[in-house]
Amino acid sequence: MKLALMVPAAALLLAGCATGPQLTTVDTRAENVGHQRLPAKGEEGAGAVQTYEMQPGEGYRMPQLYAAPDPVVGARDPRTALAPTTVCLQVVVNAEGTVERSVPLSDRAECRAGIATENAPLLAAAQEAVAQWRYTPAAICHFAAGSVPDNRGDCTAAVRIEPVAVSLLYAFTFEIVHGQHTVKTR
């Protein structure tokens, strides 16, 4: 008789376990990113570029970034804490709008931590991300004589549009607080 009562009670307990809350694993290493171009710093250093003198019938269209995956550090950096650390890159965008290469910058005080050995995972994450970035390419707009618009960056009225390669400077500031990665891009 006792056994007959124990079996239904055990079945009820097991049914209660099956409908109880489910345990799930949550990844707490979320990463967030924004980005901004750095202004050129004089003519010296790794960011130096050859200047081009615009002709009277020409204009210049800036490259427009339209696809920019965020840097992802992930498990390659096992640190659980990191004060804001900036990694800077010179990004060379070719005339097709793809990133040809990126080079670490260290000619500015705010960028020097990026070349430290312990920050290699941060530099790698930034370079892997920018390698995937896509732009509408920069261009020299050639206008017909006497028809140069007020906005020389608008190539709509140009008789010829010449896509050109450009060099852009970016800074990525990484931080890890309580095991959570964040990245701010300038």
Backbone hydrogen bonds, N-H to C=O, Kabsch-Sander energy under -0.5 kcal/mol:
donor,donor_aa,acceptor,acceptor_aa,energy
5,L,1,M,-1.3
6,M,2,K,-1.9
7,V,3,L,-1.7
9,A,5,L,-1.5
10,A,6,M,-2.5
11,A,7,V,-2.2
12,L,8,P,-2.2
13,L,9,A,-2.1
14,L,10,A,-2.5
15,A,11,A,-2.2
16,G,12,L,-2.0
17,C,13,L,-1.7
18,A,14,L,-1.9
19,T,15,A,-1.3
20,G,17,C,-0.8
28,T,26,V,-0.6
30,A,28,T,-0.9
38,L,169,L,-3.9
42,G,40,A,-0.7
48,A,45,G,-1.6
54,M,52,Y,-0.6
58,E,55,Q,-2.0
59,G,141,C,-2.0
61,R,139,A,-2.9
62,M,60,Y,-0.6
64,Q,136,T,-2.0
65,L,63,P,-0.5
66,Y,134,R,-2.5
67,A,134,R,-1.6
76,R,73,V,-1.1
77,D,74,G,-1.1
82,L,176,I,-2.5
85,T,174,F,-2.8
87,V,172,F,-2.9
88,C,105,L,-0.5
89,L,170,Y,-2.7
90,Q,103,V,-2.8
91,V,89,L,-0.6
91,V,168,L,-3.8
92,V,90,Q,-0.5
92,V,101,R,-2.8
93,V,91,V,-0.7
93,V,166,V,-2.8
94,N,92,V,-0.5
94,N,98,T,-2.7
97,G,94,N,-1.8
99,V,133,W,-0.8
100,E,92,V,-2.8
100,E,98,T,-0.6
101,R,92,V,-1.1
103,V,90,Q,-2.3
105,L,88,C,-2.5
111,C,108,R,-1.7
112,R,108,R,-0.8
112,R,109,A,-0.8
114,G,86,T,-0.7
114,G,111,C,-1.4
115,I,112,R,-1.4
116,A,113,A,-1.4
119,N,116,A,-1.7
120,A,117,T,-1.8
122,L,119,N,-0.7
123,L,119,N,-2.0
124,A,120,A,-2.7
125,A,121,P,-2.0
126,A,122,L,-2.2
127,Q,123,L,-2.6
128,E,124,A,-2.5
129,A,125,A,-2.0
130,V,126,A,-2.4
131,A,127,Q,-1.6
132,Q,129,A,-1.6
133,W,130,V,-1.1
134,R,67,A,-2.3
135,Y,97,G,-2.7
136,T,64,Q,-2.7
138,A,164,V,-0.6
139,A,61,R,-1.9
140,I,162,E,-2.6
141,C,59,G,-2.7
141,C,139,A,-0.6
142,H,140,I,-0.6
142,H,160,R,-3.2
143,F,57,G,-3.2
143,F,141,C,-0.6
147,S,144,A,-2.3
152,R,150,D,-1.1
154,D,151,N,-1.7
155,C,153,G,-0.8
157,A,154,D,-0.5
158,A,155,C,-1.7
159,V,142,H,-2.3
160,R,142,H,-1.6
162,E,140,I,-2.9
162,E,160,R,-0.5
164,V,138,A,-2.3
166,V,93,V,-2.5
168,L,91,V,-3.0
169,L,38,L,-0.6
170,Y,89,L,-2.7
171,A,36,Q,-0.8
172,F,87,V,-3.2
173,T,184,K,-4.1
174,F,85,T,-3.0
174,F,172,F,-0.7
175,E,182,T,-2.3
176,I,82,L,-1.9
177,V,180,Q,-2.2
179,G,80,T,-2.5
180,Q,177,V,-1.9
181,H,179,G,-0.6
182,T,175,E,-2.5
183,V,32,N,-3.3
184,K,173,T,-2.6
185,T,34,G,-2.4
186,R,171,A,-4.7
